[in-house]
């Protein structure tokens, strides 16, 4: 397994663990991904 795949695998396991912990409390998880071009900065007043 390459180092990148190993990191991805670890992240996936941690994310699944986080989701399972949320389910234990009858909570859900919303993941909102915003592209970098939408990031707040002084050059973009909106």
C-alpha positions as CSV (number, residue, x, y, z in Angstrom):
1,X,0.0,0.0,0.0
2,X,1.3,3.4,-0.9
3,X,1.7,6.1,1.8
4,X,-1.1,8.1,0.2
5,X,-3.5,5.1,0.2
6,X,-2.5,4.4,3.8
7,X,-3.4,8.0,4.9
8,X,-6.7,7.8,3.0
9,X,-7.5,4.5,4.6
10,X,-6.8,6.0,8.0
11,X,-8.9,9.0,7.3
12,X,-11.8,6.8,6.1
13,X,-11.6,4.7,9.3
14,X,-11.6,7.9,11.5
15,X,-14.5,9.4,9.5
16,X,-16.5,6.2,9.8
17,X,-15.8,6.1,13.6
18,X,-17.0,9.7,13.9
19,X,-20.2,8.9,12.0
20,X,-20.8,5.9,14.3
21,X,-20.4,8.1,17.3
22,X,-23.0,10.5,15.9
23,X,-25.4,7.6,15.3
24,X,-25.1,6.5,18.9
25,X,-26.7,9.8,19.9
26,X,-29.2,9.8,17.0
27,X,-27.4,12.6,15.3
28,X,-26.5,13.0,11.6
29,X,-23.6,14.6,9.9
30,X,-23.7,17.2,7.1
31,X,-20.5,17.7,5.2
32,X,-20.4,20.9,3.3
33,X,-17.5,21.2,0.9
34,X,-16.7,24.6,-0.6
35,X,-14.3,24.9,-3.4
36,X,-11.2,27.0,-2.7
37,X,-12.2,29.6,-5.3
38,X,-15.1,30.4,-3.0
39,X,-12.9,31.1,0.1
40,X,-13.3,34.3,1.9
41,X,-10.5,36.8,1.3
42,X,-9.9,40.6,1.1
43,X,-9.8,40.4,-2.7
44,X,-13.3,39.1,-2.8
45,X,-15.7,41.4,-1.0
46,X,-18.7,39.1,-1.3
